[in-house]
Amino acid sequence: MNVEIVPATIEHAALLAPNLRDSDVRELTASSGHAPLEALIRSVRVSDGDMAWTALVDGEPAVMWGVAPQADDPSVGAVWLLASDLIYQIKKTFLRECPQYITLMHMRYKTLFNYVDIRHTASLIWLDQLGFFVADFQPSHGAGKIPFLLFMSQRN
């Protein structure tokens, strides 16, 4: 199995969108109401050009992630990640690589954050393993008005 991490593209978004994990689709629906392709394209477009990546497994997009600047505070970035079930085939490799990307993001942003659907167990575990902390509980968040947790990471 060949794993390659490359800059994210709209083409990757189009290939990944129909294969997103059910948990990611549920979270998108609950948070923004956006369809997978719309959410992926928007995420790539709003992210810093050098801060959005795709992990390809044998040439197929398995996961896309990045960080988008916040207009009201340039020291804050919104992190995002959307994946297909292929991520589970590269789970250990991906987890081992993630800290270097968080470090890159923190070189530009003092604070990283995102809201996570409390039903999205894989995301909750991933963020905890990366050193993010729960900063707030939102009992009625987003389009779905369901519970979300605000996760944050801050550079010292």
Helices and strands as residue ranges (DSSP letters): E 3-7, H 10-16, G 17-19, H 22-31, H 36-46, E 52-57, E 60-70, E 73-83, G 85-89, H 91-108, E 111-117, H 121-129, E 133-141, E 146-154
